[in-house]
Amino acid sequence: MPMLLTITLILFSLVTFNLLLLKFSCNKTVRKTKINKKPVVLRTRITMAQTSEKLAPTGS
């Protein structure tokens, strides 16, 4: 029984210590806020090159 209690207390203390480290870590990331949320349109016209389809020889 004392061994089970010791293992439980050690695990609980390690989990608590880990959560405290996670909460108070100094690796804070700065989030940039977008000012202009509209997409930038570079070209208003879409041009597609006209291609002729060549059919492969079937041999029959």
C-alpha positions as CSV (number, residue, x, y, z in Angstrom):
1,M,0.0,0.0,0.0
2,P,2.7,2.6,0.8
3,M,4.4,1.8,-2.5
4,L,1.2,2.5,-4.5
5,L,0.7,5.8,-2.6
6,T,4.3,6.8,-3.3
7,I,3.9,6.1,-7.0
8,T,0.6,8.0,-7.1
9,L,2.0,11.0,-5.3
10,I,5.1,11.1,-7.6
11,L,3.0,10.9,-10.7
12,F,0.6,13.6,-9.5
13,S,3.4,15.9,-8.6
14,L,5.1,15.4,-12.0
15,V,1.8,16.0,-13.9
16,T,1.2,19.2,-11.8
17,F,4.7,20.4,-12.4
18,N,4.3,19.8,-16.1
19,L,1.1,21.7,-16.3
20,L,2.6,24.6,-14.4
21,L,5.5,24.7,-16.8
22,L,3.1,24.7,-19.7
23,K,1.0,27.5,-18.2
24,F,3.9,29.8,-17.4
25,S,6.3,29.1,-20.3
26,C,7.8,32.1,-21.9
27,N,7.5,31.0,-25.5
28,K,4.7,33.3,-26.3
29,T,3.8,33.8,-29.9
30,V,2.6,37.1,-31.2
31,R,-0.4,37.0,-33.5
32,K,-0.4,39.5,-36.3
33,T,-3.8,40.9,-37.1
34,K,-4.8,41.4,-40.7
35,I,-5.7,45.0,-41.5
36,N,-6.9,44.3,-45.0
37,K,-8.9,41.2,-45.3
38,K,-9.8,41.5,-48.9
39,P,-7.9,39.3,-51.3
40,V,-5.4,41.0,-53.6
41,V,-6.4,40.7,-57.3
42,L,-3.4,40.9,-59.5
43,R,-5.2,40.3,-62.9
44,T,-8.8,40.9,-63.5
45,R,-8.8,39.0,-66.8
46,I,-8.1,35.3,-67.1
47,T,-6.5,34.5,-70.4
48,M,-6.4,30.9,-71.7
49,A,-4.2,29.9,-74.6
50,Q,-6.2,28.1,-77.3
51,T,-4.7,24.7,-77.9
52,S,-5.6,22.2,-80.6
53,E,-6.1,18.7,-79.5
54,K,-4.0,16.1,-81.3
55,L,-5.4,12.6,-81.2
56,A,-3.0,9.7,-80.8
57,P,-2.9,7.1,-83.5
58,T,-4.8,4.0,-82.5
59,G,-3.4,1.5,-84.9
60,S,-6.7,0.0,-86.0
